[in-house]
Amino acid sequence: MSGVVRIEIVETPEELQDLMRQEKDAVRQEKLLVLYGIKTQRVDSVLSAAVRRTENIVPQYKDGYLAIERGE
């Protein structure tokens, strides 16, 4: 497939989980979550990880903001 970049994720799933727990920056934590998903084969690409995250967020969106922010 043209345009596919393959990388080796050298960290173990456990190391990625530890890094996610320690990370305070939400964007970096999300990137680590994508790497974890790929490493554990829960997702097969960055694109499928993005789609999965979007599918989880969109149903929570209500009345112009996330319902979880209102404590619902």
N, CA, C, O and CB atoms as a CASP TS submission, in Angstrom:
PFRMAT TS
TARGET T0000
AUTHOR 0000-0000-0000
METHOD Language model
MODEL 1
PARENT N/A
ATOM      1  N   MET     1       0.840  -1.177   0.000  1.00  0.00           N
ATOM      2  CA  MET     1       0.000   0.000   0.000  1.00  0.00           C
ATOM      3  C   MET     1       0.885   1.239   0.000  1.00  0.00           C
ATOM      4  O   MET     1       1.780   1.363   0.836  1.00  0.00           O
ATOM      5  CB  MET     1      -0.956  -0.002   1.213  1.00  0.00           C
ATOM      6  N   SER     2       0.649   2.126  -0.899  1.00  0.00           N
ATOM      7  CA  SER     2       1.440   3.343  -1.018  1.00  0.00           C
ATOM      8  C   SER     2       1.133   4.307   0.121  1.00  0.00           C
ATOM      9  O   SER     2      -0.019   4.457   0.528  1.00  0.00           O
ATOM     10  CB  SER     2       1.180   4.017  -2.363  1.00  0.00           C
ATOM     11  N   GLY     3       2.167   4.952   0.626  1.00  0.00           N
ATOM     12  CA  GLY     3       1.988   5.956   1.665  1.00  0.00           C
ATOM     13  C   GLY     3       1.911   5.409   3.078  1.00  0.00           C
ATOM     14  O   GLY     3       1.672   6.174   4.012  1.00  0.00           O
ATOM     15  N   VAL     4       2.101   4.133   3.264  1.00  0.00           N
ATOM     16  CA  VAL     4       2.044   3.540   4.594  1.00  0.00           C
ATOM     17  C   VAL     4       3.417   3.628   5.233  1.00  0.00           C
ATOM     18  O   VAL     4       4.425   3.250   4.635  1.00  0.00           O
ATOM     19  CB  VAL     4       1.558   2.070   4.533  1.00  0.00           C
ATOM     20  N   VAL     5       3.439   4.131   6.451  1.00  0.00           N
ATOM     21  CA  VAL     5       4.690   4.219   7.208  1.00  0.00           C
ATOM     22  C   VAL     5       4.637   3.182   8.311  1.00  0.00           C
ATOM     23  O   VAL     5       3.670   3.116   9.070  1.00  0.00           O
ATOM     24  CB  VAL     5       4.915   5.656   7.794  1.00  0.00           C
ATOM     25  N   ARG     6       5.664   2.387   8.394  1.00  0.00           N
ATOM     26  CA  ARG     6       5.730   1.364   9.438  1.00  0.00           C
ATOM     27  C   ARG     6       6.819   1.763  10.436  1.00  0.00           C
ATOM     28  O   ARG     6       7.933   2.128  10.060  1.00  0.00           O
ATOM     29  CB  ARG     6       6.017  -0.057   8.828  1.00  0.00           C
ATOM     30  N   ILE     7       6.466   1.683  11.691  1.00  0.00           N
ATOM     31  CA  ILE     7       7.435   1.960  12.747  1.00  0.00           C
ATOM     32  C   ILE     7       7.404   0.812  13.742  1.00  0.00           C
ATOM     33  O   ILE     7       6.405   0.102  13.861  1.00  0.00           O
ATOM     34  CB  ILE     7       7.135   3.320  13.453  1.00  0.00           C
ATOM     35  N   GLU     8       8.491   0.641  14.441  1.00  0.00           N
ATOM     36  CA  GLU     8       8.533  -0.346  15.509  1.00  0.00           C
ATOM     37  C   GLU     8       8.353   0.389  16.829  1.00  0.00           C
ATOM     38  O   GLU     8       9.096   1.321  17.135  1.00  0.00           O
ATOM     39  CB  GLU     8       9.870  -1.159  15.487  1.00  0.00           C
ATOM     40  N   ILE     9       7.386  -0.024  17.588  1.00  0.00           N
ATOM     41  CA  ILE     9       7.159   0.555  18.914  1.00  0.00           C
ATOM     42  C   ILE     9       7.958  -0.290  19.890  1.00  0.00           C
ATOM     43  O   ILE     9       7.614  -1.441  20.160  1.00  0.00           O
ATOM     44  CB  ILE     9       5.617   0.595  19.296  1.00  0.00           C
ATOM     45  N   VAL    10       9.027   0.290  20.417  1.00  0.00           N
ATOM     46  CA  VAL    10       9.958  -0.489  21.236  1.00  0.00           C
ATOM     47  C   VAL    10       9.487  -0.658  22.680  1.00  0.00           C
ATOM     48  O   VAL    10       9.903  -1.598  23.358  1.00  0.00           O
ATOM     49  CB  VAL    10      11.317   0.168  21.227  1.00  0.00           C
ATOM     50  N   GLU    11       8.629   0.237  23.154  1.00  0.00           N
ATOM     51  CA  GLU    11       8.127   0.129  24.526  1.00  0.00           C
ATOM     52  C   GLU    11       7.149  -1.039  24.635  1.00  0.00           C
ATOM     53  O   GLU    11       6.431  -1.350  23.685  1.00  0.00           O
ATOM     54  CB  GLU    11       7.443   1.450  24.966  1.00  0.00           C
ATOM     55  N   THR    12       7.131  -1.676  25.792  1.00  0.00           N
ATOM     56  CA  THR    12       6.168  -2.740  26.053  1.00  0.00           C
ATOM     57  C   THR    12       4.817  -2.089  26.372  1.00  0.00           C
ATOM     58  O   THR    12       4.762  -0.904  26.702  1.00  0.00           O
ATOM     59  CB  THR    12       6.647  -3.670  27.231  1.00  0.00           C
ATOM     60  N   PRO    13       3.736  -2.856  26.275  1.00  0.00           N
ATOM     61  CA  PRO    13       2.435  -2.305  26.667  1.00  0.00           C
ATOM     62  C   PRO    13       2.435  -1.777  28.103  1.00  0.00           C
ATOM     63  O   PRO    13       1.813  -0.756  28.398  1.00  0.00           O
ATOM     64  CB  PRO    13       1.356  -3.365  26.513  1.00  0.00           C
ATOM     65  N   GLU    14       3.126  -2.472  28.978  1.00  0.00           N
ATOM     66  CA  GLU    14       3.193  -2.039  30.381  1.00  0.00           C
ATOM     67  C   GLU    14       3.917  -0.699  30.506  1.00  0.00           C
ATOM     68  O   GLU    14       3.499   0.170  31.271  1.00  0.00           O
ATOM     69  CB  GLU    14       3.903  -3.105  31.242  1.00  0.00           C
ATOM     70  N   GLU    15       5.009  -0.538  29.748  1.00  0.00           N
ATOM     71  CA  GLU    15       5.738   0.736  29.773  1.00  0.00           C
ATOM     72  C   GLU    15       4.872   1.870  29.234  1.00  0.00           C
ATOM     73  O   GLU    15       4.892   2.980  29.767  1.00  0.00           O
ATOM     74  CB  GLU    15       7.037   0.631  28.954  1.00  0.00           C
ATOM     75  N   LEU    16       4.119   1.593  28.187  1.00  0.00           N
ATOM     76  CA  LEU    16       3.236   2.615  27.624  1.00  0.00           C
ATOM     77  C   LEU    16       2.149   2.994  28.623  1.00  0.00           C
ATOM     78  O   LEU    16       1.801   4.169  28.740  1.00  0.00           O
ATOM     79  CB  LEU    16       2.602   2.122  26.313  1.00  0.00           C
ATOM     80  N   GLN    17       1.610   2.014  29.342  1.00  0.00           N
ATOM     81  CA  GLN    17       0.612   2.308  30.370  1.00  0.00           C
ATOM     82  C   GLN    17       1.203   3.173  31.474  1.00  0.00           C
ATOM     83  O   GLN    17       0.562   4.121  31.927  1.00  0.00           O
ATOM     84  CB  GLN    17       0.054   1.011  30.960  1.00  0.00           C
ATOM     85  N   ASP    18       2.407   2.859  31.908  1.00  0.00           N
ATOM     86  CA  ASP    18       3.076   3.664  32.936  1.00  0.00           C
ATOM     87  C   ASP    18       3.293   5.087  32.452  1.00  0.00           C
ATOM     88  O   ASP    18       3.061   6.040  33.195  1.00  0.00           O
ATOM     89  CB  ASP    18       4.417   3.033  33.328  1.00  0.00           C
ATOM     90  N   LEU    19       3.738   5.236  31.210  1.00  0.00           N
ATOM     91  CA  LEU    19       3.948   6.575  30.644  1.00  0.00           C
ATOM     92  C   LEU    19       2.638   7.348  30.569  1.00  0.00           C
ATOM     93  O   LEU    19       2.609   8.547  30.844  1.00  0.00           O
ATOM     94  CB  LEU    19       4.579   6.477  29.246  1.00  0.00           C
ATOM     95  N   MET    20       1.556   6.670  30.200  1.00  0.00           N
ATOM     96  CA  MET    20       0.245   7.334  30.145  1.00  0.00           C
ATOM     97  C   MET    20      -0.182   7.824  31.519  1.00  0.00           C
ATOM     98  O   MET    20      -0.707   8.930  31.654  1.00  0.00           O
ATOM     99  CB  MET    20      -0.816   6.383  29.581  1.00  0.00           C
ATOM    100  N   ARG    21       0.042   7.002  32.540  1.00  0.00           N
ATOM    101  CA  ARG    21      -0.328   7.390  33.900  1.00  0.00           C
ATOM    102  C   ARG    21       0.472   8.593  34.386  1.00  0.00           C
ATOM    103  O   ARG    21      -0.055   9.452  35.093  1.00  0.00           O
ATOM    104  CB  ARG    21      -0.128   6.222  34.851  1.00  0.00           C
ATOM    105  N   GLN    22       1.747   8.650  34.002  1.00  0.00           N
ATOM    106  CA  GLN    22       2.632   9.712  34.465  1.00  0.00           C
ATOM    107  C   GLN    22       2.435  11.017  33.697  1.00  0.00           C
ATOM    108  O   GLN    22       2.715  12.096  34.219  1.00  0.00           O
ATOM    109  CB  GLN    22       4.068   9.265  34.350  1.00  0.00           C
ATOM    110  N   GLU    23       1.954  10.919  32.457  1.00  0.00           N
ATOM    111  CA  GLU    23       1.864  12.098  31.587  1.00  0.00           C
ATOM    112  C   GLU    23       0.750  13.035  32.041  1.00  0.00           C
ATOM    113  O   GLU    23      -0.381  12.603  32.264  1.00  0.00           O
ATOM    114  CB  GLU    23       1.628  11.674  30.130  1.00  0.00           C
ATOM    115  N   LYS    24       1.071  14.301  32.176  1.00  0.00           N
ATOM    116  CA  LYS    24       0.098  15.313  32.590  1.00  0.00           C
ATOM    117  C   LYS    24      -0.546  16.006  31.391  1.00  0.00           C
ATOM    118  O   LYS    24      -1.677  16.483  31.489  1.00  0.00           O
ATOM    119  CB  LYS    24       0.768  16.349  33.486  1.00  0.00           C
ATOM    120  N   ASP    25       0.151  16.067  30.273  1.00  0.00           N
ATOM    121  CA  ASP    25      -0.345  16.732  29.068  1.00  0.00           C
ATOM    122  C   ASP    25      -1.337  15.807  28.350  1.00  0.00           C
ATOM    123  O   ASP    25      -0.987  14.686  27.983  1.00  0.00           O
ATOM    124  CB  ASP    25       0.837  17.120  28.120  1.00  0.00           C
ATOM    125  N   ALA    26      -2.562  16.274  28.153  1.00  0.00           N
ATOM    126  CA  ALA    26      -3.615  15.449  27.558  1.00  0.00           C
ATOM    127  C   ALA    26      -3.293  15.034  26.124  1.00  0.00           C
ATOM    128  O   ALA    26      -3.619  13.919  25.716  1.00  0.00           O
ATOM    129  CB  ALA    26      -4.932  16.195  27.585  1.00  0.00           C
ATOM    130  N   VAL    27      -2.664  15.909  25.364  1.00  0.00           N
ATOM    131  CA  VAL    27      -2.329  15.584  23.972  1.00  0.00           C
ATOM    132  C   VAL    27      -1.285  14.479  23.927  1.00  0.00           C
ATOM    133  O   VAL    27      -1.404  13.538  23.142  1.00  0.00           O
ATOM    134  CB  VAL    27      -1.814  16.835  23.224  1.00  0.00           C
ATOM    135  N   ARG    28      -0.276  14.592  24.757  1.00  0.00           N
ATOM    136  CA  ARG    28       0.750  13.538  24.811  1.00  0.00           C
ATOM    137  C   ARG    28       0.167  12.228  25.318  1.00  0.00           C
ATOM    138  O   ARG    28       0.534  11.151  24.848  1.00  0.00           O
ATOM    139  CB  ARG    28       1.919  13.969  25.708  1.00  0.00           C
ATOM    140  N   GLN    29      -0.740  12.327  26.277  1.00  0.00           N
ATOM    141  CA  GLN    29      -1.385  11.130  26.803  1.00  0.00           C
ATOM    142  C   GLN    29      -2.199  10.442  25.702  1.00  0.00           C
ATOM    143  O   GLN    29      -2.199   9.215  25.611  1.00  0.00           O
ATOM    144  CB  GLN    29      -2.290  11.485  28.006  1.00  0.00           C
ATOM    145  N   GLU    30      -2.885  11.217  24.873  1.00  0.00           N
ATOM    146  CA  GLU    30      -3.656  10.663  23.767  1.00  0.00           C
ATOM    147  C   GLU    30      -2.747   9.979  22.747  1.00  0.00           C
ATOM    148  O   GLU    30      -3.101   8.931  22.206  1.00  0.00           O
ATOM    149  CB  GLU    30      -4.474  11.762  23.089  1.00  0.00           C
ATOM    150  N   LYS    31      -1.586  10.561  22.484  1.00  0.00           N
ATOM    151  CA  LYS    31      -0.626   9.946  21.565  1.00  0.00           C
ATOM    152  C   LYS    31      -0.121   8.623  22.113  1.00  0.00           C
ATOM    153  O   LYS    31       0.023   7.652  21.370  1.00  0.00           O
ATOM    154  CB  LYS    31       0.552  10.889  21.306  1.00  0.00           C
ATOM    155  N   LEU    32       0.147   8.583  23.406  1.00  0.00           N
ATOM    156  CA  LEU    32       0.578   7.335  24.037  1.00  0.00           C
ATOM    157  C   LEU    32      -0.531   6.280  23.971  1.00  0.00           C
ATOM    158  O   LEU    32      -0.256   5.092  23.799  1.00  0.00           O
ATOM    159  CB  LEU    32       0.985   7.589  25.503  1.00  0.00           C
ATOM    160  N   LEU    33      -1.776   6.721  24.107  1.00  0.00           N
ATOM    161  CA  LEU    33      -2.902   5.808  24.016  1.00  0.00           C
ATOM    162  C   LEU    33      -2.987   5.173  22.629  1.00  0.00           C
ATOM    163  O   LEU    33      -3.293   3.987  22.504  1.00  0.00           O
ATOM    164  CB  LEU    33      -4.202   6.539  24.343  1.00  0.00           C
ATOM    165  N   VAL    34      -2.718   5.959  21.592  1.00  0.00           N
ATOM    166  CA  VAL    34      -2.708   5.431  20.226  1.00  0.00           C
ATOM    167  C   VAL    34      -1.592   4.399  20.076  1.00  0.00           C
ATOM    168  O   VAL    34      -1.809   3.323  19.518  1.00  0.00           O
ATOM    169  CB  VAL    34      -2.532   6.576  19.193  1.00  0.00           C
ATOM    170  N   LEU    35      -0.410   4.723  20.568  1.00  0.00           N
ATOM    171  CA  LEU    35       0.697   3.761  20.504  1.00  0.00           C
ATOM    172  C   LEU    35       0.356   2.482  21.259  1.00  0.00           C
ATOM    173  O   LEU    35       0.660   1.380  20.801  1.00  0.00           O
ATOM    174  CB  LEU    35       1.982   4.382  21.075  1.00  0.00           C
ATOM    175  N   TYR    36      -0.271   2.636  22.409  1.00  0.00           N
ATOM    176  CA  TYR    36      -0.676   1.466  23.196  1.00  0.00           C
ATOM    177  C   TYR    36      -1.675   0.613  22.412  1.00  0.00           C
ATOM    178  O   TYR    36      -1.558  -0.611  22.376  1.00  0.00           O
ATOM    179  CB  TYR    36      -1.292   1.905  24.546  1.00  0.00           C
ATOM    180  N   GLY    37      -2.654   1.265  21.786  1.00  0.00           N
ATOM    181  CA  GLY    37      -3.645   0.538  21.000  1.00  0.00           C
ATOM    182  C   GLY    37      -3.025  -0.229  19.852  1.00  0.00           C
ATOM    183  O   GLY    37      -3.423  -1.358  19.564  1.00  0.00           O
ATOM    184  N   ILE    38      -2.051   0.382  19.196  1.00  0.00           N
ATOM    185  CA  ILE    38      -1.370  -0.292  18.092  1.00  0.00           C
ATOM    186  C   ILE    38      -0.515  -1.449  18.626  1.00  0.00           C
ATOM    187  O   ILE    38      -0.522  -2.548  18.072  1.00  0.00           O
ATOM    188  CB  ILE    38      -0.491   0.713  17.298  1.00  0.00           C
ATOM    189  N   LYS    39       0.210  -1.183  19.697  1.00  0.00           N
ATOM    190  CA  LYS    39       1.094  -2.209  20.269  1.00  0.00           C
ATOM    191  C   LYS    39       0.311  -3.444  20.727  1.00  0.00           C
ATOM    192  O   LYS    39       0.773  -4.572  20.557  1.00  0.00           O
ATOM    193  CB  LYS    39       1.882  -1.628  21.450  1.00  0.00           C
ATOM    194  N   THR    40      -0.871  -3.227  21.306  1.00  0.00           N
ATOM    195  CA  THR    40      -1.676  -4.336  21.811  1.00  0.00           C
ATOM    196  C   THR    40      -2.639  -4.874  20.749  1.00  0.00           C
ATOM    197  O   THR    40      -3.446  -5.761  21.028  1.00  0.00           O
ATOM    198  CB  THR    40      -2.458  -3.893  23.041  1.00  0.00           C
ATOM    199  N   GLN    41      -2.550  -4.342  19.551  1.00  0.00           N
ATOM    200  CA  GLN    41      -3.362  -4.764  18.400  1.00  0.00           C
ATOM    201  C   GLN    41      -4.854  -4.548  18.610  1.00  0.00           C
ATOM    202  O   GLN    41      -5.674  -5.251  18.019  1.00  0.00           O
ATOM    203  CB  GLN    41      -3.110  -6.222  18.101  1.00  0.00           C
ATOM    204  N   ARG    42      -5.211  -3.580  19.449  1.00  0.00           N
ATOM    205  CA  ARG    42      -6.622  -3.199  19.594  1.00  0.00           C
ATOM    206  C   ARG    42      -7.054  -2.329  18.422  1.00  0.00           C
ATOM    207  O   ARG    42      -8.234  -2.266  18.076  1.00  0.00           O
ATOM    208  CB  ARG    42      -6.857  -2.454  20.930  1.00  0.00           C
ATOM    209  N   VAL    43      -6.089  -1.668  17.825  1.00  0.00           N
ATOM    210  CA  VAL    43      -6.306  -0.917  16.581  1.00  0.00           C
ATOM    211  C   VAL    43      -5.165  -1.280  15.648  1.00  0.00           C
ATOM    212  O   VAL    43      -4.079  -1.653  16.093  1.00  0.00           O
ATOM    213  CB  VAL    43      -6.376   0.652  16.832  1.00  0.00           C
ATOM    214  N   ASP    44      -5.421  -1.168  14.345  1.00  0.00           N
ATOM    215  CA  ASP    44      -4.380  -1.561  13.402  1.00  0.00           C
ATOM    216  C   ASP    44      -3.699  -0.383  12.720  1.00  0.00           C
ATOM    217  O   ASP    44      -2.768  -0.571  11.938  1.00  0.00           O
ATOM    218  CB  ASP    44      -4.961  -2.460  12.365  1.00  0.00           C
ATOM    219  N   SER    45      -4.161   0.833  13.014  1.00  0.00           N
ATOM    220  CA  SER    45      -3.533   2.007  12.414  1.00  0.00           C
ATOM    221  C   SER    45      -3.900   3.247  13.221  1.00  0.00           C
ATOM    222  O   SER    45      -4.820   3.223  14.039  1.00  0.00           O
ATOM    223  CB  SER    45      -3.963   2.171  10.933  1.00  0.00           C
ATOM    224  N   VAL    46      -3.179   4.311  12.982  1.00  0.00           N
ATOM    225  CA  VAL    46      -3.470   5.586  13.633  1.00  0.00           C
ATOM    226  C   VAL    46      -4.862   6.060  13.213  1.00  0.00           C
ATOM    227  O   VAL    46      -5.605   6.609  14.026  1.00  0.00           O
ATOM    228  CB  VAL    46      -2.391   6.653  13.277  1.00  0.00           C
ATOM    229  N   LEU    47      -5.212   5.848  11.945  1.00  0.00           N
ATOM    230  CA  LEU    47      -6.531   6.255  11.461  1.00  0.00           C
ATOM    231  C   LEU    47      -7.639   5.516  12.190  1.00  0.00           C
ATOM    232  O   LEU    47      -8.613   6.139  12.611  1.00  0.00           O
ATOM    233  CB  LEU    47      -6.644   6.013   9.962  1.00  0.00           C
ATOM    234  N   SER    48      -7.518   4.218  12.347  1.00  0.00           N
ATOM    235  CA  SER    48      -8.578   3.479  13.041  1.00  0.00           C
ATOM    236  C   SER    48      -8.640   3.872  14.514  1.00  0.00           C
ATOM    237  O   SER    48      -9.716   3.842  15.110  1.00  0.00           O
ATOM    238  CB  SER    48      -8.353   1.962  12.908  1.00  0.00           C
ATOM    239  N   ALA    49      -7.515   4.237  15.110  1.00  0.00           N
ATOM    240  CA  ALA    49      -7.518   4.728  16.496  1.00  0.00           C
ATOM    241  C   ALA    49      -8.272   6.045  16.582  1.00  0.00           C
ATOM    242  O   ALA    49      -9.039   6.259  17.521  1.00  0.00           O
ATOM    243  CB  ALA    49      -6.072   4.903  17.023  1.00  0.00           C
ATOM    244  N   ALA    50      -8.064   6.927  15.617  1.00  0.00           N
ATOM    245  CA  ALA    50      -8.756   8.219  15.597  1.00  0.00           C
ATOM    246  C   ALA    50     -10.259   8.022  15.424  1.00  0.00           C
ATOM    247  O   ALA    50     -11.058   8.686  16.085  1.00  0.00           O
ATOM    248  CB  ALA    50      -8.204   9.113  14.469  1.00  0.00           C
ATOM    249  N   VAL    51     -10.635   7.123  14.548  1.00  0.00           N
ATOM    250  CA  VAL    51     -12.055   6.845  14.326  1.00  0.00           C
ATOM    251  C   VAL    51     -12.686   6.283  15.595  1.00  0.00           C
ATOM    252  O   VAL    51     -13.793   6.665  15.975  1.00  0.00           O
ATOM    253  CB  VAL    51     -12.242   5.859  13.151  1.00  0.00           C
ATOM    254  N   ARG    52     -11.977   5.386  16.232  1.00  0.00           N
ATOM    255  CA  ARG    52     -12.503   4.774  17.465  1.00  0.00           C
ATOM    256  C   ARG    52     -12.704   5.835  18.547  1.00  0.00           C
ATOM    257  O   ARG    52     -13.730   5.835  19.226  1.00  0.00           O
ATOM    258  CB  ARG    52     -11.545   3.666  17.978  1.00  0.00           C
ATOM    259  N   ARG    53     -11.745   6.732  18.713  1.00  0.00           N
ATOM    260  CA  ARG    53     -11.861   7.793  19.723  1.00  0.00           C
ATOM    261  C   ARG    53     -13.025   8.716  19.393  1.00  0.00           C
ATOM    262  O   ARG    53     -13.757   9.138  20.288  1.00  0.00           O
ATOM    263  CB  ARG    53     -10.551   8.604  19.818  1.00  0.00           C
ATOM    264  N   THR    54     -13.199   9.032  18.114  1.00  0.00           N
ATOM    265  CA  THR    54     -14.296   9.903  17.697  1.00  0.00           C
ATOM    266  C   THR    54     -15.637   9.236  17.961  1.00  0.00           C
ATOM    267  O   THR    54     -16.574   9.890  18.417  1.00  0.00           O
ATOM    268  CB  THR    54     -14.166  10.264  16.210  1.00  0.00           C
ATOM    269  N   GLU    55     -15.738   7.946  17.680  1.00  0.00           N
ATOM    270  CA  GLU    55     -16.983   7.223  17.938  1.00  0.00           C
ATOM    271  C   GLU    55     -17.329   7.231  19.421  1.00  0.00           C
ATOM    272  O   GLU    55     -18.506   7.222  19.783  1.00  0.00           O
ATOM    273  CB  GLU    55     -16.878   5.784  17.433  1.00  0.00           C
ATOM    274  N   ASN    56     -16.320   7.248  20.278  1.00  0.00           N
ATOM    275  CA  ASN    56     -16.569   7.284  21.718  1.00  0.00           C
ATOM    276  C   ASN    56     -17.000   8.670  22.196  1.00  0.00           C
ATOM    277  O   ASN    56     -17.765   8.784  23.153  1.00  0.00           O
ATOM    278  CB  ASN    56     -15.324   6.849  22.469  1.00  0.00           C
ATOM    279  N   ILE    57     -16.517   9.713  21.542  1.00  0.00           N
ATOM    280  CA  ILE    57     -16.790  11.075  21.979  1.00  0.00           C
ATOM    281  C   ILE    57     -18.112  11.594  21.427  1.00  0.00           C
ATOM    282  O   ILE    57     -18.876  12.226  22.158  1.00  0.00           O
ATOM    283  CB  ILE    57     -15.659  11.993  21.558  1.00  0.00           C
ATOM    284  N   VAL    58     -18.394  11.342  20.160  1.00  0.00           N
ATOM    285  CA  VAL    58     -19.558  11.936  19.504  1.00  0.00           C
ATOM    286  C   VAL    58     -20.869  11.629  20.229  1.00  0.00           C
ATOM    287  O   VAL    58     -21.665  12.552  20.399  1.00  0.00           O
ATOM    288  CB  VAL    58     -19.644  11.448  18.078  1.00  0.00           C
ATOM    289  N   PRO    59     -21.150  10.401  20.666  1.00  0.00           N
ATOM    290  CA  PRO    59     -22.428  10.173  21.362  1.00  0.00           C
ATOM    291  C   PRO    59     -22.562  10.944  22.670  1.00  0.00           C
ATOM    292  O   PRO    59     -23.676  11.187  23.134  1.00  0.00           O
ATOM    293  CB  PRO    59     -22.596   8.706  21.643  1.00  0.00           C
ATOM    294  N   GLN    60     -21.440  11.330  23.265  1.00  0.00           N
ATOM    295  CA  GLN    60     -21.477  12.072  24.524  1.00  0.00           C
ATOM    296  C   GLN    60     -21.759  13.560  24.290  1.00  0.00           C
ATOM    297  O   GLN    60     -22.064  14.293  25.231  1.00  0.00           O
ATOM    298  CB  GLN    60     -20.153  11.900  25.277  1.00  0.00           C
ATOM    299  N   TYR    61     -21.658  13.995  23.054  1.00  0.00           N
ATOM    300  CA  TYR    61     -21.826  15.408  22.743  1.00  0.00           C
ATOM    301  C   TYR    61     -23.306  15.738  22.731  1.00  0.00           C
ATOM    302  O   TYR    61     -24.085  15.105  22.018  1.00  0.00           O
ATOM    303  CB  TYR    61     -21.171  15.766  21.386  1.00  0.00           C
ATOM    304  N   LYS    62     -23.688  16.719  23.515  1.00  0.00           N
ATOM    305  CA  LYS    62     -25.108  17.025  23.665  1.00  0.00           C
ATOM    306  C   LYS    62     -25.263  18.522  23.924  1.00  0.00           C
ATOM    307  O   LYS    62     -24.538  19.093  24.738  1.00  0.00           O
ATOM    308  CB  LYS    62     -25.746  16.189  24.821  1.00  0.00           C
ATOM    309  N   ASP    63     -26.187  19.140  23.246  1.00  0.00           N
ATOM    310  CA  ASP    63     -26.504  20.552  23.456  1.00  0.00           C
ATOM    311  C   ASP    63     -25.293  21.471  23.318  1.00  0.00           C
ATOM    312  O   ASP    63     -25.197  22.479  24.018  1.00  0.00           O
ATOM    313  CB  ASP    63     -27.112  20.736  24.815  1.00  0.00           C
ATOM    314  N   GLY    64     -24.365  21.129  22.417  1.00  0.00           N
ATOM    315  CA  GLY    64     -23.244  22.015  22.159  1.00  0.00           C
ATOM    316  C   GLY    64     -22.038  21.827  23.059  1.00  0.00           C
ATOM    317  O   GLY    64     -21.060  22.561  22.920  1.00  0.00           O
ATOM    318  N   TYR    65     -22.071  20.887  23.962  1.00  0.00           N
ATOM    319  CA  TYR    65     -20.904  20.621  24.809  1.00  0.00           C
ATOM    320  C   TYR    65     -20.978  19.191  25.308  1.00  0.00           C
ATOM    321  O   TYR    65     -22.017  18.540  25.198  1.00  0.00           O
ATOM    322  CB  TYR    65     -20.828  21.620  26.004  1.00  0.00           C
ATOM    323  N   LEU    66     -19.898  18.714  25.847  1.00  0.00           N
ATOM    324  CA  LEU    66     -19.872  17.338  26.343  1.00  0.00           C
ATOM    325  C   LEU    66     -20.731  17.214  27.591  1.00  0.00           C
ATOM    326  O   LEU    66     -20.598  17.983  28.542  1.00  0.00           O
ATOM    327  CB  LEU    66     -18.427  16.891  26.640  1.00  0.00           C
ATOM    328  N   ALA    67     -21.597  16.244  27.562  1.00  0.00           N
ATOM    329  CA  ALA    67     -22.500  16.020  28.705  1.00  0.00           C
ATOM    330  C   ALA    67     -21.717  15.701  29.976  1.00  0.00           C
ATOM    331  O   ALA    67     -22.159  16.023  31.079  1.00  0.00           O
ATOM    332  CB  ALA    67     -23.482  14.875  28.398  1.00  0.00           C
ATOM    333  N   ILE    68     -20.561  15.073  29.821  1.00  0.00           N
ATOM    334  CA  ILE    68     -19.772  14.704  31.003  1.00  0.00           C
ATOM    335  C   ILE    68     -19.278  15.934  31.755  1.00  0.00           C
ATOM    336  O   ILE    68     -19.016  15.864  32.956  1.00  0.00           O
ATOM    337  CB  ILE    68     -18.581  13.835  30.597  1.00  0.00           C
ATOM    338  N   GLU    69     -19.149  17.060  31.057  1.00  0.00           N
ATOM    339  CA  GLU    69     -18.717  18.286  31.727  1.00  0.00           C
ATOM    340  C   GLU    69     -19.796  18.815  32.658  1.00  0.00           C
ATOM    341  O   GLU    69     -19.495  19.524  33.619  1.00  0.00           O
ATOM    342  CB  GLU    69     -18.347  19.352  30.701  1.00  0.00           C
ATOM    343  N   ARG    70     -21.067  18.472  32.378  1.00  0.00           N
ATOM    344  CA  ARG    70     -22.178  18.912  33.216  1.00  0.00           C
ATOM    345  C   ARG    70     -22.430  17.944  34.353  1.00  0.00           C
ATOM    346  O   ARG    70     -23.291  18.188  35.199  1.00  0.00           O
ATOM    347  CB  ARG    70     -23.437  19.071  32.385  1.00  0.00           C
ATOM    348  N   GLY    71     -21.691  16.852  34.383  1.00  0.00           N
ATOM    349  CA  GLY    71     -21.865  15.878  35.440  1.00  0.00           C
ATOM    350  C   GLY    71     -22.992  14.902  35.181  1.00  0.00           C
ATOM    351  O   GLY    71     -23.500  14.277  36.112  1.00  0.00           O
ATOM    352  N   GLU    72     -23.393  14.762  33.911  1.00  0.00           N
ATOM    353  CA  GLU    72     -24.484  13.835  33.575  1.00  0.00           C
ATOM    354  C   GLU    72     -23.972  12.425  33.429  1.00  0.00           C
ATOM    355  O   GLU    72     -24.748  11.512  33.148  1.00  0.00           O
ATOM    356  CB  GLU    72     -25.183  14.264  32.290  1.00  0.00           C
TER
END
